[in-house]
Amino acid sequence: MPAHDKAILTCALTGVLTDPVQYPVPVTPQQMAASAGEAFDAGASIMHVHLRQQAPGKGHLPSWDPAVAAEIVDAIRAACPGVIINLTTGVIGPDISGPAACIRRVKPEIAACNAGTLNYLKLRDDGRWAWPPMVFDNPVEKVQAFLDLMHETGTRPEFECFDVGIVRSVAMYRKAGMTSHAGCNFVMGVASGMPADADLLALLLRWIEPGSHWQTTLIGRAEVWPLHQRTAELGGMLRSGLEDTFYLPDGSKAPSNGALIEALAACARRAGREVASPADSRLMLGLRST
């Protein structure tokens, strides 16, 4: 099978604020490496990495300490030979010094580049806000600052797109000379963003740059799995992990990141696609070799 027909799998290991006291998310370098190793063995070539504070009782809080970033990323790379690191960058406000320090320290092959602003909302069944309404602000000057940083470190941007207008903006960034990359990650299932909808996914492919790589990040429970299958059938990159869901296709709780990646690999194979190795993935994405 030609490399371009193979499915690249990403494991989103931890997420932003998921409390490790309540959910089985890895936090420490040792936990991150062990969980990444299980996902790697199941077929994930890329690890999407969020960093957490390491002090006792602080594991639910994000960290932008470059020393923490280095310890976690070094542990994952040691456990997963040839693995591709995709580092998170999401911050509120114009100050990107925290993620910038981490990117410069670990030089990930890929980093998230949140491509537009979103009212980040969630409502409870009783009509109360699940958290205070917030704006996830990503104006063009902030996007440009991240792109300049990633160009400096040789890091490929992955454009995180939470809504249709954000998807369309990525082509504008390229046309405006801000970047030579146009790979989109369709984030679907955030309550105030794009729904996890197969009909919408098919339409989104009209609005990306021809020939560019694309991926879905699907937030939800067991109902996201048919859309993972559709992603595989349409030729996209596949992503899952405890950042995105705690549920397997049968509705049972996922015991680990490895179990979620096993289910994702099964989607690829049902679509007639082999799972890309790390070397395949580097070649397909034009990344530096190890």
C-alpha positions as CSV (number, residue, x, y, z in Angstrom):
1,M,0.0,0.0,0.0
2,P,1.4,3.4,-0.9
3,A,2.3,5.5,2.2
4,H,-0.2,8.2,1.3
5,D,-3.1,5.7,1.6
6,K,-2.1,4.8,5.2
7,A,-3.8,6.2,8.2
8,I,-1.7,8.4,10.6
9,L,-3.0,7.9,14.2
10,T,-2.5,10.5,16.9
11,C,-3.0,9.9,20.7
12,A,-4.2,12.9,22.7
13,L,-2.8,11.7,26.0
14,T,-4.1,14.0,28.8
15,G,-5.9,17.3,27.8
16,V,-6.1,20.6,29.5
17,L,-7.8,20.4,32.9
18,T,-9.0,16.8,33.3
19,D,-8.5,15.9,37.0
20,P,-6.3,12.9,37.4
21,V,-8.0,12.2,40.8
22,Q,-11.3,11.6,38.9
23,Y,-10.1,10.2,35.5
24,P,-7.3,7.9,34.4
25,V,-5.2,10.6,32.6
26,P,-1.4,10.4,32.8
27,V,0.4,13.4,34.4
28,T,3.9,12.6,35.6
29,P,6.7,11.9,33.1
30,Q,6.6,8.2,34.1
31,Q,2.8,8.0,33.6
32,M,3.0,9.9,30.3
33,A,5.7,7.6,29.0
34,A,3.9,4.5,30.0
35,S,0.6,5.6,28.5
36,A,2.3,6.8,25.3
37,G,4.0,3.4,25.1
38,E,0.7,1.6,25.1
39,A,-0.7,4.0,22.5
40,F,2.4,3.6,20.4
41,D,2.2,-0.1,20.4
42,A,-1.4,0.1,19.3
43,G,-0.4,2.2,16.3
44,A,-0.2,5.8,17.3
45,S,2.8,7.6,15.6
46,I,2.0,11.0,17.1
47,M,1.6,12.0,20.7
48,H,-0.3,15.2,21.4
49,V,1.1,16.4,24.7
50,H,-0.3,18.7,27.3
51,L,1.9,19.6,30.3
52,R,0.7,19.5,33.9
53,Q,2.0,20.9,37.1
54,Q,4.0,18.2,39.0
55,A,3.6,19.2,42.6
56,P,1.3,17.0,44.8
57,G,-2.3,17.9,44.3
58,K,-1.6,20.2,41.3
59,G,-1.8,17.6,38.5
60,H,-5.1,19.1,37.2
61,L,-3.4,22.4,36.4
62,P,-1.5,23.2,33.2
63,S,2.2,23.9,33.3
64,W,4.4,26.0,30.9
65,D,7.7,25.1,32.7
66,P,10.2,24.2,30.0
67,A,12.0,21.8,32.4
68,V,8.7,19.9,32.9
69,A,8.2,19.9,29.1
70,A,11.7,18.5,28.6
71,E,11.3,15.8,31.2
72,I,7.9,14.6,29.8
73,V,8.9,14.7,26.2
74,D,12.3,13.0,26.8
75,A,10.4,10.2,28.7
76,I,7.9,9.8,25.8
77,R,10.6,9.7,23.2
78,A,12.6,7.2,25.1
79,A,9.6,4.9,25.5
80,C,8.5,5.3,21.8
81,P,11.4,5.1,19.3
82,G,10.7,7.4,16.4
83,V,7.6,8.9,17.9
84,I,6.4,12.3,16.6
85,I,5.7,14.9,19.3
86,N,2.8,17.3,18.9
87,L,2.8,19.9,21.6
88,T,-0.1,22.0,22.8
89,T,0.1,25.8,22.8
90,G,-3.3,27.0,23.9
91,V,-3.3,30.1,26.1
92,I,-5.7,32.9,26.9
93,G,-4.5,36.4,26.1
94,P,-1.6,37.7,24.0
95,D,1.3,36.4,26.2
96,I,2.6,33.3,24.5
97,S,5.9,33.3,26.4
98,G,5.0,30.0,28.2
99,P,4.3,27.8,25.2
100,A,7.2,29.6,23.3
101,A,9.7,28.6,26.0
102,C,8.5,25.0,25.9
103,I,8.6,24.8,22.1
104,R,12.1,26.2,22.0
105,R,13.2,23.7,24.7
106,V,11.8,20.5,23.2
107,K,11.6,21.4,19.5
108,P,8.5,19.3,18.8
109,E,8.0,18.1,15.2
110,I,4.4,19.5,15.3
111,A,2.6,22.0,17.5
112,A,-1.0,23.1,17.7
113,C,-1.7,26.5,16.2
114,N,-5.2,27.6,17.2
115,A,-6.4,29.2,14.1
116,G,-9.3,31.5,15.3
117,T,-11.3,32.9,18.2
118,L,-14.2,31.0,19.7
119,N,-16.8,31.7,22.5
120,Y,-15.9,28.6,24.5
121,L,-19.2,27.6,26.2
122,K,-20.9,24.7,27.7
123,L,-24.4,24.6,29.3
124,R,-25.7,22.1,31.9
125,D,-29.0,20.4,31.5
126,D,-30.6,22.7,34.1
127,G,-29.5,25.8,32.1
128,R,-26.5,26.8,34.2
129,W,-23.1,27.4,32.6
130,A,-20.7,24.5,33.1
131,W,-18.0,27.1,33.5
132,P,-18.0,30.9,33.3
133,P,-18.4,31.9,29.6
134,M,-15.0,32.5,28.2
135,V,-13.4,33.7,24.9
136,F,-10.6,31.5,23.5
137,D,-8.9,34.4,21.8
138,N,-6.7,33.7,18.8
139,P,-6.5,36.9,16.7
140,V,-4.4,37.0,13.6
141,E,-1.4,38.7,15.3
142,K,-1.3,35.9,17.9
143,V,-1.5,33.2,15.2
144,Q,1.3,35.0,13.4
145,A,3.5,35.0,16.6
146,F,3.0,31.3,16.9
147,L,3.8,30.7,13.2
148,D,7.0,32.8,13.5
149,L,8.0,30.7,16.6
150,M,7.4,27.4,14.8
151,H,9.3,28.5,11.8
152,E,12.2,29.4,14.1
153,T,12.2,25.9,15.7
154,G,11.4,23.8,12.5
155,T,8.0,22.8,14.0
156,R,5.1,22.1,11.7
157,P,1.9,24.0,12.7
158,E,-1.3,22.0,13.0
159,F,-4.2,24.4,12.6
160,E,-6.9,23.7,15.2
161,C,-10.2,24.7,13.7
162,F,-13.2,24.9,16.0
163,D,-15.7,26.4,13.5
164,V,-16.3,26.7,9.7
165,G,-15.0,30.2,9.5
166,I,-11.8,29.2,11.2
167,V,-11.3,26.4,8.6
168,R,-11.7,29.0,5.8
169,S,-9.2,31.3,7.5
170,V,-6.4,28.8,7.2
171,A,-6.4,29.2,3.4
172,M,-6.2,33.0,3.9
173,Y,-3.2,32.6,6.2
174,R,-1.4,30.7,3.5
175,K,-2.4,33.1,0.7
176,A,-1.3,36.1,2.9
177,G,2.2,34.5,3.2
178,M,1.9,33.8,6.9
179,T,2.7,30.1,6.5
180,S,3.5,27.5,3.8
181,H,1.4,24.9,5.7
182,A,-2.4,24.4,5.6
183,G,-3.0,21.2,7.5
184,C,-6.3,21.4,9.4
185,N,-7.5,19.6,12.5
186,F,-11.3,19.8,12.6
187,V,-12.3,20.0,16.2
188,M,-15.9,18.8,16.4
189,G,-18.1,18.3,19.4
190,V,-17.3,21.4,21.5
191,A,-20.7,22.7,22.4
192,S,-20.2,26.2,21.0
193,G,-18.2,25.0,18.0
194,M,-18.7,22.6,15.1
195,P,-20.9,19.6,16.0
196,A,-19.6,16.1,15.5
197,D,-21.6,15.5,12.3
198,A,-20.7,13.4,9.3
199,D,-22.6,15.5,6.8
200,L,-20.7,18.6,8.0
201,L,-17.4,16.8,7.8
202,A,-17.9,16.0,4.1
203,L,-18.6,19.7,3.4
204,L,-15.5,20.9,5.3
205,L,-13.3,19.1,2.8
206,R,-14.4,21.7,0.2
207,W,-12.8,24.5,2.2
208,I,-9.3,23.1,2.8
209,E,-6.3,23.6,0.5
210,P,-6.2,20.8,-2.2
211,G,-3.8,18.1,-1.2
212,S,-3.4,19.2,2.4
213,H,-3.5,16.8,5.3
214,W,-6.5,16.9,7.6
215,Q,-7.6,15.3,10.8
216,T,-10.6,15.2,13.1
217,T,-10.6,15.7,16.8
218,L,-14.0,14.4,18.1
219,I,-15.2,15.4,21.5
220,G,-17.9,13.2,23.0
221,R,-18.9,9.7,24.1
222,A,-19.6,6.6,22.1
223,E,-21.5,8.6,19.5
224,V,-18.2,10.0,18.0
225,W,-17.0,6.6,16.8
226,P,-19.1,6.5,13.6
227,L,-17.5,9.8,12.7
228,H,-14.1,8.4,13.3
229,Q,-15.0,5.6,10.9
230,R,-16.2,8.2,8.3
231,T,-12.9,10.1,8.8
232,A,-11.0,6.9,8.0
233,E,-13.2,6.3,4.9
234,L,-12.6,9.9,3.6
235,G,-8.9,9.6,4.0
236,G,-8.2,11.8,7.1
237,M,-5.7,11.4,9.9
238,L,-7.3,9.9,13.0
239,R,-7.0,11.1,16.6
240,S,-8.4,9.9,19.9
241,G,-7.2,9.7,23.5
242,L,-8.3,10.5,27.0
243,E,-8.3,14.2,26.2
244,D,-11.1,13.7,23.7
245,T,-13.3,10.9,25.2
246,F,-13.5,8.4,28.0
247,Y,-15.6,5.9,26.0
248,L,-15.0,3.1,23.6
249,P,-17.3,2.3,20.6
250,D,-19.4,-0.1,22.7
251,G,-20.1,2.6,25.3
252,S,-17.9,1.2,27.9
253,K,-15.3,3.3,29.8
254,A,-11.9,3.3,28.2
255,P,-9.3,1.9,30.6
256,S,-6.4,3.6,28.9
257,N,-5.1,5.5,25.9
258,G,-3.9,2.3,24.4
259,A,-7.5,0.9,24.3
260,L,-8.7,4.0,22.5
261,I,-6.0,3.8,19.9
262,E,-6.7,0.1,19.3
263,A,-10.3,1.1,18.5
264,L,-9.0,3.9,16.2
265,A,-6.7,1.5,14.4
266,A,-9.7,-0.8,13.8
267,C,-11.6,2.1,12.1
268,A,-8.7,2.5,9.7
269,R,-8.5,-1.2,8.9
270,R,-12.3,-1.4,8.3
271,A,-11.8,1.4,5.8
272,G,-9.1,-0.6,4.0
273,R,-6.2,1.4,5.2
274,E,-3.1,0.2,7.0
275,V,-1.8,2.1,10.0
276,A,1.1,4.3,9.2
277,S,4.4,3.7,11.1
278,P,6.3,6.6,12.6
279,A,8.6,6.5,9.5
280,D,5.6,6.5,7.2
281,S,4.1,9.4,9.0
282,R,7.3,11.5,8.9
283,L,7.5,10.9,5.2
284,M,3.8,11.7,4.5
285,L,3.9,14.9,6.6
286,G,7.3,16.0,5.4
287,L,8.9,16.0,8.9
288,R,12.6,15.6,9.7
289,S,13.7,12.0,10.2
290,T,15.0,10.8,13.5
